[in-house]
Amino acid sequence: SEISQGRLEALLNFQTMVMDLTGMEIANASLLDEGTAAAEAMFMQYSLRKNPDAKVFFVSEEVFPQTIDILKTRSAPYGIAIQIGDHNTAELNESMFGAIVQYPAGKGAVYNYTDFATRAHEKGIKLTVVADIMSLSLLKPPGEWGADIVVGSTQRFGIPMGFGGPHAAFFATKEEYKRSL
């Protein structure tokens, strides 16, 4: 029973750390990897869409290529169209149900996504942020600038391989989405 209690405490500490660093209200214990967490976020946004005709998921071209590949693979059976482009010039519209950006971006740039988040929300588009959790100890938490969901990998903290998969991904969201989890 002591081992079980220790594992539960470790999971609670993990979830608390993720919520603190992301600025979100709910966090899970762990997912397989960052790309899988991003795909789960896409599905959550798809199931929460208000417009049943919205079937386009916007992906910033600066999201890691392995994550984009997983999004493409996982979206195909559901008829979700992946639109890859520049978040600065993207024409967001009612055909989109969700969007995803990388923070920091794939080549290391740190963008202020506040305006993008505002534009997305004005169109009823939910925003997922793929974040490097170590960088969140210094950067403004995505929950404070408009993210609806934050995902990423905790392998940077040296999380052992047995904690949920090869990279111990995290998934954090707002309290209002709790029923969708």
C-alpha positions as CSV (number, residue, x, y, z in Angstrom):
1,S,0.0,0.0,0.0
2,E,2.9,2.4,0.6
3,I,4.0,2.0,-3.0
4,S,0.5,2.7,-4.3
5,Q,0.3,5.8,-2.1
6,G,3.6,7.0,-3.3
7,R,2.6,6.6,-7.0
8,L,-0.7,8.5,-6.3
9,E,1.3,11.3,-4.7
10,A,3.7,11.5,-7.6
11,L,0.8,11.7,-10.1
12,L,-0.8,14.5,-8.0
13,N,2.4,16.4,-7.9
14,F,2.9,15.9,-11.6
15,Q,-0.6,17.2,-12.4
16,T,-0.1,20.2,-10.0
17,M,3.2,21.1,-11.7
18,V,1.6,20.9,-15.1
19,M,-1.3,23.2,-14.0
20,D,1.0,25.7,-12.5
21,L,3.3,25.9,-15.5
22,T,0.6,26.0,-18.2
23,G,-1.8,28.3,-16.3
24,M,-4.6,25.8,-16.9
25,E,-7.2,24.5,-14.4
26,I,-7.1,20.7,-15.1
27,A,-4.2,18.4,-16.0
28,N,-4.1,14.6,-16.7
29,A,-1.6,12.2,-15.3
30,S,0.2,11.4,-18.6
31,L,-0.2,10.5,-22.2
32,L,2.0,8.6,-24.6
33,D,3.9,11.4,-26.3
34,E,3.6,15.0,-27.4
35,G,2.1,14.2,-30.9
36,T,-0.5,11.8,-29.4
37,A,-1.4,14.5,-26.9
38,A,-1.9,17.0,-29.7
39,A,-4.1,14.5,-31.6
40,E,-6.2,14.0,-28.5
41,A,-6.6,17.8,-28.2
42,M,-7.7,18.0,-31.8
43,F,-10.4,15.3,-31.2
44,M,-11.5,17.2,-28.1
45,Q,-11.9,20.4,-30.0
46,Y,-13.7,18.5,-32.8
47,S,-16.2,17.1,-30.3
48,L,-16.7,20.5,-28.7
49,R,-17.3,22.4,-32.0
50,K,-20.6,24.4,-32.1
51,N,-20.8,24.3,-35.9
52,P,-21.2,20.7,-37.1
53,D,-20.0,21.8,-40.6
54,A,-16.6,22.9,-39.2
55,K,-14.1,20.2,-40.2
56,V,-10.9,22.1,-40.7
57,F,-8.0,22.1,-38.2
58,F,-5.5,24.9,-38.6
59,V,-1.9,23.8,-37.8
60,S,0.9,26.4,-37.6
61,E,3.7,25.5,-40.0
62,E,6.1,25.9,-37.0
63,V,4.6,22.9,-35.1
64,F,7.2,20.0,-35.0
65,P,7.0,17.8,-38.1
66,Q,6.5,14.6,-36.1
67,T,3.4,16.2,-34.5
68,I,2.1,17.3,-37.8
69,D,2.5,13.8,-39.2
70,I,0.5,12.3,-36.3
71,L,-2.2,15.0,-36.7
72,K,-2.5,14.1,-40.4
73,T,-2.7,10.4,-39.7
74,R,-5.2,10.7,-36.9
75,S,-7.5,13.2,-38.6
76,A,-8.0,11.2,-41.9
77,P,-10.5,8.6,-40.6
78,Y,-12.7,11.4,-39.2
79,G,-12.7,13.5,-42.3
80,I,-10.9,16.3,-40.6
81,A,-9.0,18.6,-43.1
82,I,-5.6,19.7,-41.9
83,Q,-4.7,23.2,-43.0
84,I,-1.0,24.1,-42.5
85,G,0.1,27.8,-42.6
86,D,1.5,30.8,-41.0
87,H,-0.3,31.8,-37.8
88,N,0.5,35.5,-38.5
89,T,-1.3,35.5,-41.9
90,A,-3.9,32.7,-41.4
91,E,-7.4,33.5,-42.6
92,L,-9.4,32.0,-39.8
93,N,-13.0,31.2,-40.7
94,E,-16.2,29.4,-39.6
95,S,-15.1,26.2,-41.4
96,M,-12.4,25.8,-38.7
97,F,-13.1,24.2,-35.3
98,G,-9.6,24.3,-33.9
99,A,-6.0,25.5,-34.2
100,I,-2.6,24.5,-32.9
101,V,0.6,26.4,-32.4
102,Q,4.0,25.5,-31.0
103,Y,5.4,27.5,-28.0
104,P,8.4,28.1,-28.4
105,A,8.1,27.5,-32.2
106,G,9.8,24.7,-34.0
107,K,12.9,26.8,-34.7
108,G,13.1,28.3,-31.3
109,A,11.3,31.6,-31.8
110,V,9.0,32.7,-29.0
111,Y,5.9,34.4,-30.4
112,N,3.3,36.3,-28.6
113,Y,0.1,34.4,-29.6
114,T,-2.3,36.7,-27.8
115,D,-3.7,38.3,-31.0
116,F,-3.9,34.9,-32.7
117,A,-5.8,33.5,-29.7
118,T,-8.2,36.4,-29.8
119,R,-8.8,36.1,-33.5
120,A,-9.5,32.4,-33.1
121,H,-11.9,32.8,-30.3
122,E,-13.8,35.5,-32.2
123,K,-14.5,32.9,-34.8
124,G,-15.4,30.2,-32.3
125,I,-12.1,28.3,-32.8
126,K,-10.5,26.5,-29.9
127,L,-6.7,26.9,-29.5
128,T,-4.3,24.2,-28.5
129,V,-0.7,25.1,-27.6
130,V,2.1,22.5,-27.9
131,A,4.5,23.8,-25.2
132,D,7.9,23.0,-24.0
133,I,7.3,22.6,-20.3
134,M,10.8,23.5,-19.3
135,S,10.5,26.9,-21.1
136,L,7.2,27.5,-19.2
137,S,9.3,28.1,-16.1
138,L,10.3,31.4,-17.7
139,L,7.7,32.2,-20.4
140,K,4.2,33.4,-19.8
141,P,1.8,30.4,-19.3
142,P,-0.4,29.8,-22.3
143,G,-3.5,29.8,-20.1
144,E,-2.8,33.4,-19.4
145,W,-2.9,34.5,-23.1
146,G,-5.8,32.5,-24.4
147,A,-5.0,28.8,-24.8
148,D,-7.9,26.4,-24.4
149,I,-5.7,23.3,-24.2
150,V,-2.0,22.9,-23.6
151,V,0.0,19.7,-24.4
152,G,3.6,18.7,-24.6
153,S,6.3,16.4,-23.4
154,T,7.7,16.2,-19.8
155,Q,10.7,14.1,-20.9
156,R,12.8,17.3,-20.5
157,F,12.4,16.9,-16.7
158,G,14.0,13.5,-16.9
159,I,10.7,11.6,-16.4
160,P,11.3,7.9,-16.6
161,M,10.0,6.0,-19.7
162,G,7.5,4.0,-17.6
163,F,5.5,7.1,-16.6
164,G,2.9,6.9,-19.4
165,G,4.9,6.1,-22.5
166,P,8.1,6.9,-24.2
167,H,7.9,10.6,-23.4
168,A,5.3,11.1,-20.7
169,A,3.2,13.8,-22.4
170,F,0.9,16.1,-20.5
171,F,-2.6,17.5,-21.4
172,A,-4.0,20.5,-19.6
173,T,-7.3,22.3,-20.2
174,K,-9.9,24.7,-18.7
175,E,-12.4,23.5,-16.1
176,E,-15.2,24.1,-18.6
177,Y,-14.0,21.2,-20.7
178,K,-13.9,18.7,-17.9
179,R,-16.9,16.8,-19.1
180,S,-15.2,16.1,-22.4
181,L,-12.2,14.4,-20.9
